[in-house]
């Protein structure tokens, strides 16, 4: 999924929650592609608000 080898945003969000004691984090992904990899990492974690702003129907095709 996605286009990154290392998802630095996901690592930073997880560290903020686990190591720095934040109760909630928000990730805003502004890119031509949907941030589906980041979404998948946190889709079952209610502490993370994930927002993806991307070009309509670019990638994945039905995003």
C-alpha positions, 0 to 999 in steps of 0.5 A: 500500500502507498508509495513510501518505504518508511512511513515517518508520519505513522512512526511519529504519531505512534511515538507521540502516543506511546512515548510522549503520552499524548491522548490523541493525535491528528494526521492531515495528509495533503497529497495527490494520492490517498494516504491509504497506508497511513489510514490502514495503520491507524484505522482501528485506533480511536486516538488517531484522527486521519484526514486525507486530501487528495486528487479525486480518483487518482490512487487508489482508483476508487478512493 
